[in-house]
Amino acid sequence: MNKEEILKKAQNKKHNKLDEMEMDILLRSNHIGLIVGLIVCLITMAIKIYFNQPYQDIYSIYCSIICAQYVYKWIRQREKSSLFCALLWGLTTILLFVVYIMKIS
């Protein structure tokens, strides 16, 4: 590949398309965000348990975030495993929310 071909490819790159480094950073940031979110959920759950309050709402929110990620992945890639995980996380979200509603009623 000569310099002109490389330059032409760089110029034809779509502005909204991420390169490999940007994709890696995005994936790692999502992973770190999920871990931090889980830690915050655990701390909040411990506080709610200490004050004898139901804590399932915290996990229903966290599970809905994971469900949304799998739904987006399924929409973009049409992998059956992503759809299965999305359904599983969605059902877990609904179950936790129903348990929470039952406990506060």
DSSP file (Angstrom, degrees, kcal/mol; ACC not computed):
  #  RESIDUE AA STRUCTURE BP1 BP2  ACC     N-H-->O    O-->H-N    N-H-->O    O-->H-N    TCO  KAPPA ALPHA  PHI   PSI    X-CA   Y-CA   Z-CA
    1    1 A M              0   0    0      0, 0.0     2,-0.1     0, 0.0     0, 0.0   0.000 360.0 360.0 360.0 129.6    0.0    0.0    0.0
    2    2 A N     >  -     0   0    0      1,-0.1     4,-1.9     4,-0.0     3,-0.2  -0.404 360.0 -97.5 -94.3 175.8    1.4    3.4   -0.9
    3    3 A K  H  > S+     0   0    0      1,-0.2     4,-2.6     2,-0.2     5,-0.2   0.854 120.1  55.1 -62.1 -37.9    1.0    6.7    0.8
    4    4 A E  H  > S+     0   0    0      2,-0.2     4,-2.5     1,-0.2    -1,-0.2   0.895 108.0  48.6 -65.6 -40.1   -1.8    7.9   -1.5
    5    5 A E  H  > S+     0   0    0      2,-0.2     4,-2.3     1,-0.2    -1,-0.2   0.912 112.6  48.1 -65.9 -42.0   -3.9    4.8   -0.9
    6    6 A I  H  X S+     0   0    0     -4,-1.9     4,-2.2     2,-0.2    -2,-0.2   0.921 113.2  48.0 -63.7 -44.3   -3.5    5.1    2.9
    7    7 A L  H  X S+     0   0    0     -4,-2.6     4,-2.1     1,-0.2    -2,-0.2   0.904 110.6  51.4 -62.8 -42.1   -4.4    8.8    2.8
    8    8 A K  H  X S+     0   0    0     -4,-2.5     4,-1.8     1,-0.2    -2,-0.2   0.903 110.5  48.7 -63.1 -42.1   -7.4    8.1    0.6
    9    9 A K  H  X S+     0   0    0     -4,-2.3     4,-0.6     1,-0.2    -1,-0.2   0.896 111.1  50.4 -64.8 -40.1   -8.7    5.5    3.1
   10   10 A A  H >< S+     0   0    0     -4,-2.2     3,-0.5     1,-0.2    -1,-0.2   0.876 112.0  47.6 -65.8 -36.8   -8.2    7.8    6.0
   11   11 A Q  H 3< S+     0   0    0     -4,-2.1    -1,-0.2     1,-0.2    -2,-0.2   0.817 109.7  52.7 -73.9 -30.7  -10.1   10.6    4.2
   12   12 A N  H 3< S+     0   0    0     -4,-1.8    -1,-0.2    -5,-0.2    -2,-0.2   0.519  81.5 118.8 -83.0  -5.1  -12.9    8.3    3.3
   13   13 A K  S << S-     0   0    0     -4,-0.6     2,-0.1    -3,-0.5    -3,-0.0  -0.386  72.9-113.2 -63.4 134.6  -13.4    7.1    6.9
   14   14 A K    >   -     0   0    0      1,-0.1     3,-0.9    -2,-0.1    -1,-0.1  -0.449  16.2-135.1 -69.1 142.1  -16.8    8.0    8.2
   15   15 A H  T 3  S+     0   0    0      1,-0.2    -1,-0.1    -2,-0.1    -2,-0.1   0.785 102.8  48.8 -70.6 -28.0  -16.8   10.6   11.0
   16   16 A N  T 3  S+     0   0    0      2,-0.1     2,-0.5     0, 0.0    -1,-0.2   0.425  90.7  96.2 -93.5   2.0  -19.2    8.7   13.2
   17   17 A K  S <  S-     0   0    0     -3,-0.9     2,-0.2     1,-0.0    -4,-0.0  -0.805  70.5-135.1 -96.6 129.6  -17.4    5.3   12.9
   18   18 A L        -     0   0    0     -2,-0.5     2,-0.1     1,-0.1    -2,-0.1  -0.540  12.3-134.2 -82.8 145.1  -15.0    4.4   15.7
   19   19 A D     >  -     0   0    0     -2,-0.2     4,-2.4     1,-0.1     5,-0.2  -0.310  38.0 -89.2 -85.3-179.2  -11.6    3.0   15.0
   20   20 A E  H  > S+     0   0    0      1,-0.2     4,-2.3     2,-0.2     5,-0.2   0.883 126.1  49.2 -62.0 -41.2  -10.2   -0.1   17.0
   21   21 A M  H  > S+     0   0    0      2,-0.2     4,-2.3     1,-0.2    -1,-0.2   0.921 112.3  47.8 -65.4 -43.3   -8.7    2.0   19.7
   22   22 A E  H  > S+     0   0    0      1,-0.2     4,-2.4     2,-0.2    -2,-0.2   0.886 111.9  50.4 -65.2 -38.5  -11.8    4.0   20.3
   23   23 A M  H  X S+     0   0    0     -4,-2.4     4,-2.6     2,-0.2    -2,-0.2   0.907 110.1  50.4 -64.6 -41.7  -13.9    0.8   20.3
   24   24 A D  H  X S+     0   0    0     -4,-2.3     4,-2.5     2,-0.2    -2,-0.2   0.916 111.3  48.1 -62.4 -43.5  -11.6   -0.8   22.9
   25   25 A I  H  X S+     0   0    0     -4,-2.3     4,-2.5     2,-0.2    -2,-0.2   0.913 112.0  50.1 -63.0 -42.9  -11.8    2.3   25.1
   26   26 A L  H  X S+     0   0    0     -4,-2.4     4,-2.2     2,-0.2    -2,-0.2   0.923 112.0  47.1 -62.6 -44.9  -15.6    2.3   24.8
   27   27 A L  H  X S+     0   0    0     -4,-2.6     4,-2.1     1,-0.2    -2,-0.2   0.914 113.6  47.5 -64.2 -43.0  -15.9   -1.4   25.7
   28   28 A R  H  X S+     0   0    0     -4,-2.5     4,-2.7     2,-0.2     5,-0.2   0.890 110.8  51.6 -65.8 -38.6  -13.5   -1.0   28.7
   29   29 A S  H  X S+     0   0    0     -4,-2.5     4,-2.5     2,-0.2    -1,-0.2   0.890 109.6  50.0 -67.1 -37.4  -15.4    2.1   29.9
   30   30 A N  H  X S+     0   0    0     -4,-2.2     4,-2.2     2,-0.2    -1,-0.2   0.915 111.6  48.9 -63.3 -42.1  -18.7    0.2   29.8
   31   31 A H  H  X S+     0   0    0     -4,-2.1     4,-2.0     2,-0.2    -2,-0.2   0.928 113.1  45.9 -63.6 -46.0  -17.1   -2.7   31.7
   32   32 A I  H  X S+     0   0    0     -4,-2.7     4,-2.7     1,-0.2     5,-0.2   0.895 110.8  54.3 -65.0 -39.7  -15.7   -0.4   34.4
   33   33 A G  H  X S+     0   0    0     -4,-2.5     4,-2.4     1,-0.2    -1,-0.2   0.894 108.0  49.2 -60.9 -40.9  -19.0    1.5   34.6
   34   34 A L  H  X S+     0   0    0     -4,-2.2     4,-2.2     2,-0.2    -1,-0.2   0.893 111.5  49.1 -66.2 -39.1  -20.9   -1.8   35.2
   35   35 A I  H  X S+     0   0    0     -4,-2.0     4,-2.2     2,-0.2    -2,-0.2   0.931 112.7  46.7 -66.1 -44.9  -18.4   -2.8   37.9
   36   36 A V  H  X S+     0   0    0     -4,-2.7     4,-2.4     1,-0.2    -2,-0.2   0.908 111.6  52.3 -63.4 -41.2  -18.7    0.6   39.7
   37   37 A G  H  X S+     0   0    0     -4,-2.4     4,-2.3    -5,-0.2    -1,-0.2   0.893 108.7  50.3 -60.5 -40.4  -22.5    0.4   39.4
   38   38 A L  H  X S+     0   0    0     -4,-2.2     4,-2.5     2,-0.2    -1,-0.2   0.905 109.6  50.6 -64.6 -41.4  -22.5   -3.0   41.0
   39   39 A I  H  X S+     0   0    0     -4,-2.2     4,-2.3     2,-0.2    -2,-0.2   0.919 110.8  48.6 -62.5 -43.4  -20.3   -1.7   43.9
   40   40 A V  H  X S+     0   0    0     -4,-2.4     4,-2.8     1,-0.2    -1,-0.2   0.898 110.7  51.7 -63.5 -39.7  -22.7    1.2   44.4
   41   41 A C  H  X S+     0   0    0     -4,-2.3     4,-2.8     2,-0.2    -2,-0.2   0.913 109.5  49.7 -62.3 -42.1  -25.6   -1.2   44.4
   42   42 A L  H  X S+     0   0    0     -4,-2.5     4,-2.3     2,-0.2    -2,-0.2   0.911 112.6  46.6 -63.9 -42.0  -23.9   -3.4   47.0
   43   43 A I  H  X S+     0   0    0     -4,-2.3     4,-2.1     2,-0.2    -2,-0.2   0.935 114.4  47.1 -65.0 -45.7  -23.3   -0.5   49.2
   44   44 A T  H  X S+     0   0    0     -4,-2.8     4,-2.5     1,-0.2    -2,-0.2   0.891 111.4  52.0 -62.7 -39.5  -26.8    0.8   48.8
   45   45 A M  H  X S+     0   0    0     -4,-2.8     4,-2.8     2,-0.2     5,-0.2   0.916 107.9  51.4 -63.0 -42.9  -28.2   -2.6   49.5
   46   46 A A  H  X S+     0   0    0     -4,-2.3     4,-2.3     1,-0.2    -1,-0.2   0.904 111.1  48.1 -61.1 -41.4  -26.2   -2.9   52.7
   47   47 A I  H  X S+     0   0    0     -4,-2.1     4,-1.9     2,-0.2    -1,-0.2   0.921 112.5  48.3 -65.0 -44.1  -27.5    0.4   53.9
   48   48 A K  H  <>S+     0   0    0     -4,-2.5     5,-3.1     1,-0.2    -2,-0.2   0.896 111.9  49.2 -65.3 -39.4  -31.1   -0.6   53.1
   49   49 A I  H ><5S+     0   0    0     -4,-2.8     3,-1.5     3,-0.2    -1,-0.2   0.913 108.5  54.0 -64.7 -41.1  -30.7   -3.9   54.8
   50   50 A Y  H 3<5S+     0   0    0     -4,-2.3    -1,-0.2     1,-0.3    -2,-0.2   0.885 112.7  42.7 -59.6 -39.6  -29.2   -2.1   57.9
   51   51 A F  T 3<5S-     0   0    0     -4,-1.9    -1,-0.3    -5,-0.1    -2,-0.2   0.247 117.3-115.1 -92.7  13.0  -32.3    0.2   58.0
   52   52 A N  T < 5 +     0   0    0     -3,-1.5    -3,-0.2     1,-0.2    -2,-0.1   0.900  67.9 139.8  57.7  47.7  -34.6   -2.8   57.3
   53   53 A Q      < -     0   0    0     -5,-3.1    -1,-0.2    -8,-0.2     2,-0.1  -0.882  60.7 -96.7-116.9 151.0  -35.9   -1.5   54.0
   54   54 A P        -     0   0    0      0, 0.0     3,-0.1     0, 0.0    46,-0.0  -0.421  33.5-172.6 -66.2 143.1  -36.5   -3.6   50.8
   55   55 A Y    >>  +     0   0    0      1,-0.1     4,-1.0     2,-0.1     3,-0.9   0.339  55.2 101.3-119.9   3.5  -33.5   -3.5   48.4
   56   56 A Q  H 3> S+     0   0    0      1,-0.2     4,-2.0     2,-0.2     5,-0.2   0.753  72.9  68.5 -66.7 -22.8  -34.8   -5.2   45.3
   57   57 A D  H 3> S+     0   0    0      1,-0.2     4,-1.8     2,-0.2    -1,-0.2   0.881  95.5  55.1 -62.0 -37.4  -35.4   -1.9   43.5
   58   58 A I  H <> S+     0   0    0     -3,-0.9     4,-1.9     1,-0.2    -1,-0.2   0.933 111.4  42.9 -61.6 -46.4  -31.7   -1.3   43.4
   59   59 A Y  H  X S+     0   0    0     -4,-1.0     4,-2.8     1,-0.2    -1,-0.2   0.793 107.7  59.1 -74.6 -27.0  -31.1   -4.6   41.6
   60   60 A S  H  X S+     0   0    0     -4,-2.0     4,-1.8     2,-0.2    -1,-0.2   0.891 108.0  47.5 -66.6 -36.1  -34.0   -4.2   39.3
   61   61 A I  H  X S+     0   0    0     -4,-1.8     4,-1.6     2,-0.2    -2,-0.2   0.934 113.4  47.2 -66.1 -45.9  -32.4   -0.9   38.0
   62   62 A Y  H  X S+     0   0    0     -4,-1.9     4,-1.8     1,-0.2    -2,-0.2   0.914 112.6  49.2 -63.2 -43.0  -29.0   -2.6   37.6
   63   63 A C  H  X S+     0   0    0     -4,-2.8     4,-2.6     1,-0.2    -1,-0.2   0.854 107.2  55.8 -65.9 -34.2  -30.5   -5.6   35.8
   64   64 A S  H  X S+     0   0    0     -4,-1.8     4,-2.3     2,-0.2    -1,-0.2   0.856 105.3  52.7 -66.7 -33.4  -32.5   -3.3   33.5
   65   65 A I  H  X S+     0   0    0     -4,-1.6     4,-1.7     2,-0.2    -2,-0.2   0.930 111.7  44.8 -65.3 -45.3  -29.2   -1.6   32.5
   66   66 A I  H  X S+     0   0    0     -4,-1.8     4,-2.0     1,-0.2    -2,-0.2   0.904 111.9  53.6 -65.4 -40.5  -27.7   -4.9   31.6
   67   67 A C  H  X S+     0   0    0     -4,-2.6     4,-2.5     1,-0.2    -2,-0.2   0.923 106.8  51.7 -58.5 -45.3  -30.9   -6.0   29.8
   68   68 A A  H  X S+     0   0    0     -4,-2.3     4,-2.4     1,-0.2    -1,-0.2   0.869 107.1  53.3 -62.1 -37.0  -30.7   -2.8   27.7
   69   69 A Q  H  X S+     0   0    0     -4,-1.7     4,-2.3     2,-0.2    -1,-0.2   0.921 111.3  45.4 -63.8 -42.7  -27.1   -3.5   26.7
   70   70 A Y  H  X S+     0   0    0     -4,-2.0     4,-2.6     2,-0.2    -2,-0.2   0.864 110.9  53.3 -69.6 -35.4  -28.1   -7.0   25.5
   71   71 A V  H  X S+     0   0    0     -4,-2.5     4,-2.5     2,-0.2    -2,-0.2   0.934 110.8  46.8 -63.3 -44.5  -31.1   -5.7   23.6
   72   72 A Y  H  X S+     0   0    0     -4,-2.4     4,-2.2     1,-0.2    -2,-0.2   0.919 112.4  50.0 -62.6 -43.1  -28.9   -3.2   21.8
   73   73 A K  H  X S+     0   0    0     -4,-2.3     4,-2.7     1,-0.2     5,-0.4   0.901 111.5  49.1 -62.4 -40.3  -26.4   -5.9   21.0
   74   74 A W  H  X S+     0   0    0     -4,-2.6     4,-2.7     2,-0.2    -2,-0.2   0.913 109.6  51.3 -66.0 -42.0  -29.1   -8.2   19.7
   75   75 A I  H  < S+     0   0    0     -4,-2.5    -1,-0.2     1,-0.2    -2,-0.2   0.903 117.5  39.6 -60.5 -41.1  -30.6   -5.4   17.5
   76   76 A R  H  < S+     0   0    0     -4,-2.2    -2,-0.2    -5,-0.2    -1,-0.2   0.861 132.9  20.3 -78.2 -36.4  -27.2   -4.7   16.0
   77   77 A Q  H  < S-     0   0    0     -4,-2.7    -3,-0.2    -5,-0.2    -2,-0.2   0.617  83.9-139.5-113.4 -15.6  -25.8   -8.2   15.6
   78   78 A R     <  +     0   0    0     -4,-2.7     2,-0.4    -5,-0.4    -4,-0.2   0.848  41.2 162.3  56.1  38.5  -28.9  -10.5   15.7
   79   79 A E     >  -     0   0    0     -6,-0.3     4,-1.6     1,-0.1     3,-0.3  -0.749  39.6-143.1 -87.3 133.6  -27.1  -13.1   17.9
   80   80 A K  H  > S+     0   0    0     -2,-0.4     4,-2.6     1,-0.2     5,-0.2   0.834 100.2  59.5 -65.3 -31.8  -29.5  -15.5   19.6
   81   81 A S  H  > S+     0   0    0      1,-0.2     4,-2.3     2,-0.2    -1,-0.2   0.872 104.5  50.1 -66.0 -35.2  -27.3  -15.6   22.7
   82   82 A S  H  > S+     0   0    0     -3,-0.3     4,-2.5     2,-0.2    -1,-0.2   0.897 110.8  49.1 -68.0 -40.2  -27.8  -11.8   23.1
   83   83 A L  H  X S+     0   0    0     -4,-1.6     4,-2.6     2,-0.2    -2,-0.2   0.922 111.2  50.0 -64.2 -43.5  -31.5  -12.2   22.7
   84   84 A F  H  X S+     0   0    0     -4,-2.6     4,-2.5     1,-0.2    -2,-0.2   0.934 112.7  46.3 -59.7 -47.3  -31.5  -15.0   25.3
   85   85 A C  H  X S+     0   0    0     -4,-2.3     4,-2.9     2,-0.2     5,-0.3   0.892 111.4  52.5 -63.6 -39.6  -29.5  -12.9   27.8
   86   86 A A  H  X S+     0   0    0     -4,-2.5     4,-2.4     2,-0.2    -2,-0.2   0.924 111.4  46.1 -62.2 -44.2  -31.7   -9.9   27.2
   87   87 A L  H  X S+     0   0    0     -4,-2.6     4,-2.6     2,-0.2    -2,-0.2   0.907 113.4  49.7 -64.5 -41.3  -34.8  -11.9   27.9
   88   88 A L  H  X S+     0   0    0     -4,-2.5     4,-2.1     2,-0.2    -2,-0.2   0.934 114.2  43.6 -63.9 -46.6  -33.2  -13.5   31.0
   89   89 A W  H  X S+     0   0    0     -4,-2.9     4,-2.3     2,-0.2    -1,-0.2   0.865 113.3  53.3 -67.2 -35.4  -32.1  -10.1   32.4
   90   90 A G  H  X S+     0   0    0     -4,-2.4     4,-2.4    -5,-0.3    -2,-0.2   0.918 109.9  46.6 -65.0 -43.6  -35.5   -8.6   31.5
   91   91 A L  H  X S+     0   0    0     -4,-2.6     4,-2.7     2,-0.2    -2,-0.2   0.890 111.6  51.9 -65.0 -38.5  -37.3  -11.3   33.4
   92   92 A T  H  X S+     0   0    0     -4,-2.1     4,-2.7    -5,-0.2     5,-0.2   0.907 109.0  51.1 -63.1 -41.3  -35.0  -10.9   36.3
   93   93 A T  H  X S+     0   0    0     -4,-2.3     4,-2.3     2,-0.2    -2,-0.2   0.939 112.2  45.7 -59.4 -48.7  -35.7   -7.1   36.3
   94   94 A I  H  X S+     0   0    0     -4,-2.4     4,-2.6     2,-0.2    -2,-0.2   0.921 113.0  50.2 -63.1 -44.3  -39.5   -7.7   36.3
   95   95 A L  H  X S+     0   0    0     -4,-2.7     4,-2.5     1,-0.2    -2,-0.2   0.934 112.0  46.8 -61.0 -47.1  -39.2  -10.3   39.0
   96   96 A L  H  X S+     0   0    0     -4,-2.7     4,-2.2     1,-0.2    -1,-0.2   0.885 113.1  49.7 -62.6 -38.4  -37.1   -8.1   41.3
   97   97 A F  H  X S+     0   0    0     -4,-2.3     4,-2.6    -5,-0.2    -1,-0.2   0.905 110.4  49.5 -68.3 -40.5  -39.4   -5.1   40.7
   98   98 A V  H  X S+     0   0    0     -4,-2.6     4,-2.6     2,-0.2    -2,-0.2   0.922 111.1  49.8 -63.4 -43.5  -42.5   -7.2   41.5
   99   99 A V  H  X S+     0   0    0     -4,-2.5     4,-2.0     1,-0.2    -2,-0.2   0.913 111.2  49.9 -61.1 -41.8  -40.9   -8.5   44.7
  100  100 A Y  H  X S+     0   0    0     -4,-2.2     4,-1.9     2,-0.2    -2,-0.2   0.936 110.6  48.5 -61.3 -47.4  -40.0   -4.9   45.7
  101  101 A I  H  X S+     0   0    0     -4,-2.6     4,-1.2     1,-0.2    -2,-0.2   0.906 111.1  51.3 -60.1 -42.6  -43.6   -3.7   45.0
  102  102 A M  H  < S+     0   0    0     -4,-2.6    -1,-0.2     1,-0.2    -2,-0.2   0.870 109.9  49.9 -63.9 -36.6  -45.0   -6.6   47.1
  103  103 A K  H  < S+     0   0    0     -4,-2.0    -1,-0.2     1,-0.2    -2,-0.2   0.832 111.9  45.9 -73.6 -31.7  -42.6   -5.7   50.0
  104  104 A I  H  <        0   0    0     -4,-1.9    -1,-0.2     1,-0.2    -2,-0.2   0.657 360.0 360.0 -86.2 -13.1  -43.5   -2.0   50.1
  105  105 A S     <        0   0    0     -4,-1.2    -1,-0.2    -5,-0.2    -2,-0.2   0.476 360.0 360.0 -78.7 360.0  -47.3   -2.7   49.9
